[in-house]
Amino acid sequence: MIPLIHLKKQFQAVKKEVLKELEEVLDSGQYILGPKVKELEKRIAQKLGVQEAVAVANGTDALVLTLEAYGIGKGDEVITTPFTFFASAEAISRVGATPVFVDVDPLTYNLDPKKVEETVTTATKAIIPVHIFGQPADMDDIMAIAKKHELFVIEDACQAFGADYRGRPVGSLGDAACFSFFPTKNLGTLGDGGMVVMSDPDLADQIRQLRTHGTNKKYFHDKIGFNSRLDELHAAILLILLEKIDGWNEQRREIAKRYKESLALAPHLTLPQEKADRTHIYHLYCIGAKNRSDMMKSLEKQQIHSGVYYPCCLHLQNVYASLPYNKGDFPVAESLSATLFAIPMSPFLSREEQDQVISALLESGEEDR
Ligand SMILES: *Cc1c(COP(=O)(O)O)cnc(C)c1O
């Protein structure tokens, strides 16, 4: 079976280094928020060209703690996309604020800046653009709107470590940015992990306080916080992966190029499009087809995994039934969620496997005709 993501192969590739680090951490006696975490924070901040990085327990917490640190809560609105993983909106609801959805651009699947501007009200406090599937959102336009209306911009960069936009890395574009190190992300560890990056030292202090029970000084608490820390072992593993990530992203881009060249003549498929001023790192390679479920079945028969990202837009989730949205409100997002599916993508996808995926997709088009 060709998996969607070659996780096992990826960790086999670094097994020796990981085991060495495991031994080092074991012997160190420091297991949470120790020197490895500090080193990881420093290295990621340097790589992204930001002043501060704060490691937390996962990507969702990265968003929640950032919103909380900005004092966003009840009565506030935060604009985001309905075409994302649930956590982008869940974090907004978790702090008591209201997610306000805006439709996406049909080309990049990211927030449509024009519609963002139309949606700003006096209650709007922040915008959370998501760099969906690894392609950066239209950040300059979004930042201009935010400046005009005095809003915070928090990048949800959980799917896009290493991507860049107009020559600047994702994570350095907004007021703050959130990353996830969940295993399946393009930079993912053997468990959960997350990070907030920013250049405002006060914000960094607030988030550092929040991640350890609202304390600056052990056993003295200034606010109600969270327990949201990163383990030394995960930081040590991430330090290894950080050395590989640019090469791995480059391999993803090469596979994407190959997919594009080989599938360009398949009229039954919509391929991802990359804007010229940014690099897509293809955390997921999603293609569109009207007869998605037939295509996925035919891939499955040929031992090729595929998956739907995302089958239900966030404005149509049960939990948000009380928000003022209906089916048809965001036609672009809804059509993407009805037609897109991910095909195998990983730096460890062999050339033979790529060929198998390509011929299976081309054949499935012939069956239609
Ligand atoms: C994965 C993901 C998150 C949440 O990250 P976790 O580490 O799983 O909590 C948030 N937003 C997006 C877009 C994601 O893909």
The ligand as a MOL file (V3000), in Angstrom:
LIG
                    3D

  0  0  0     0  0            999 V3000
M  V30 BEGIN CTAB
M  V30 COUNTS 15 15 0 0 0
M  V30 BEGIN ATOM
M  V30 1 C -2.6550 20.7270 12.6780 0
M  V30 2 C -3.2590 22.0530 12.6140 0
M  V30 3 C -3.5750 22.7670 13.7720 0
M  V30 4 C -3.4600 22.2120 15.1590 0
M  V30 5 O -2.2260 21.6880 15.4950 0
M  V30 6 P -2.1350 20.5640 16.6410 0
M  V30 7 O -0.6920 20.4650 16.9030 0
M  V30 8 O -2.7160 19.3040 16.0690 0
M  V30 9 O -2.9010 21.0500 17.8090 0
M  V30 10 C -4.0850 24.0380 13.6210 0
M  V30 11 N -4.2830 24.5820 12.4030 0
M  V30 12 C -4.0030 23.9110 11.2690 0
M  V30 13 C -4.2390 24.5720 9.9520 0
M  V30 14 C -3.5050 22.6140 11.3360 0
M  V30 15 O -3.2520 21.9530 10.2070 0
M  V30 END ATOM
M  V30 BEGIN BOND
M  V30 1 1 1 2
M  V30 2 1 2 3
M  V30 3 2 2 14
M  V30 4 1 3 4
M  V30 5 2 3 10
M  V30 6 1 4 5
M  V30 7 1 5 6
M  V30 8 2 6 7
M  V30 9 1 6 8
M  V30 10 1 6 9
M  V30 11 1 10 11
M  V30 12 2 11 12
M  V30 13 1 12 13
M  V30 14 1 12 14
M  V30 15 1 14 15
M  V30 END BOND
M  V30 END CTAB
M  END
